[in-house]
């Protein structure tokens, strides 16, 4: 997802906090990865998945 096309481009921090950070998710820590299970009713699943995919590609 490109930043120009993102619905989060002009969002205020409170909107980001409520929409992406304050999510009731189940987090499972495995040996080589961390699994995050989101509720099926979470409206921003694609945005969060895109953010996670870009984060994985960042150098350490």
URKACOR-V77851 format. One record per backbone hydrogen bond with DSSP energy under -0.5 kcal/mol. CO is the residue of the C=O (numbers start at 0). NH is the residue of the N-H. E is the energy in kcal/mol with one decimal. If there is no record, write none. Layout:
((CO:NH:E) (CO:NH:E))
This chain:
((1:4:-0.9) (1:5:-0.7) (2:5:-0.7) (5:8:-1.0) (7:10:-1.3) (11:14:-0.5) (11:15:-1.9) (12:16:-3.1) (13:17:-2.4) (14:18:-2.4) (15:19:-2.9) (15:20:-1.3) (16:21:-2.9) (20:22:-1.8) (22:24:-1.4) (24:26:-0.6) (25:27:-0.5) (25:36:-3.2) (27:29:-0.6) (27:34:-3.1) (32:29:-2.8) (34:27:-3.1) (34:36:-0.5) (35:37:-0.6) (36:25:-2.5) (38:41:-1.7) (41:44:-0.8) (43:47:-2.3) (44:48:-2.3) (45:49:-2.3) (46:50:-2.1) (47:51:-2.3) (48:52:-2.3) (49:53:-2.1) (50:54:-2.0) (51:55:-1.9) (52:56:-1.0) (54:57:-1.1))
